[in-house]
Amino acid sequence: MRLLFTFFIICSILINNIHSTFAADLDAGEQIFSANCAACHANGNNAIMPNKTLKNEDLLKYEMKSITAITTQVKNGKNAMPAFGGRLSDEDIDNVANYVLSQSENGW
């Protein structure tokens, strides 16, 4: 039992360290957004579906206000939005998702 407990403690420490190592880079997220997303989502708007913006109230309304939800949308696409999973790395997608969430909370 003690060995199992020690194993979980070590795994927890490693996971926290890995997460810290890959913490989101909002500056990189902004650059990725500008290069890949701004054509349709300039200033947090949506040129294709105007009622589904990247602004705080719409992300809440459409249950998209989380890194997981935004990451899934960017990776897989949905409706008119293309999938970026084959074009962007997981780290790039994480950075842009964190940038979008940050902008939605702090204002575009």
N, C-alpha and C positions, 0 to 999 in steps of 0.2 A: 504494500500500500504506500509506504514511504517513497519507494522508487517511482511509482506512478505519479505521485504528487510532485516530486522533483522534476519529472519529465514535463508535466504541464507548466510548471513555473519557468523552466528553461524555454519551452516553446513560446510562452507568453512574452518573455523578454525578447526573443528573436523576432517575433512578429512585430512588436512595438518598434524595434530598431529598424526593421525593414521598412515599415510604414514611415518612420521619420526620414529615412534615407530618400524615399520617393515622395516626399511632401510636394504638394503642387507648387508650380512656378507660375504665378499669375502673369508675369511679364511674358513668359513664353506662351501662355494661354491667350494673351491679347494678340500676339503676333500670329498665332495659329488661327484665331478668330478672324483677324483682318484678312488673312490670305485665303481662308476657306469658307467663311460663314457670312462675312459682312455684305456680300452681294445681295443676299436675301434677308439678312437680319441686322442691317445698319441701325445703330442706336437702340438695339433691342427690339426693333420692330419685326414684322414678318411681311415681306412683299407678296408672298403667294397666298397666305391665309391670314389676313390682317387681324382677325380676332384672336389668334394664337401667337402672341408676342413672347418675348423672353423677359418681360417685365414681371415683377414680383407677383402682382395680383393674378396674372394669367398663369404663371407657373403653379401657383397655389390652386387656382380654379381647375386646371387640367391635371392635377396631381403629378406635376413635373418638377417640384421644388426639392430635389435631392440630387446629390452627385450620382447616385445609382441610376435614377430615372434619366437624367441628362446624358450620362455615359451610354446607356442602352440606346437612346434615340440617336446619338451621334454614330455609334458603331453600326447599328442595324438599319437606320433610316426608318421612315414611316410616312405613308401617304406620299406627298410630293417631295419630301426630303430624301435625298439619296443617302445611302450608307457610306460612311467614311472609314469603316473598320478595315477595309483593304488598302486604304490610302494613307491613313495616319497610324502611328504606333499607339500602343496602349498608354504610354506616358503622355503623348501629345493629346490624346482624347481626355485623359484625366486632367491635364492642365487646362484645356479649353472648357471642360465641364466646371471646374472650379472657378475659372474666370467668369463664365456666364452666371453662375450662382452668386458670386461676389458682386457682379454688376447689378444683378436683379435686386440685391439687398441694399446696395449703396447708391443706386440710381445710375442709369445709363447717361 
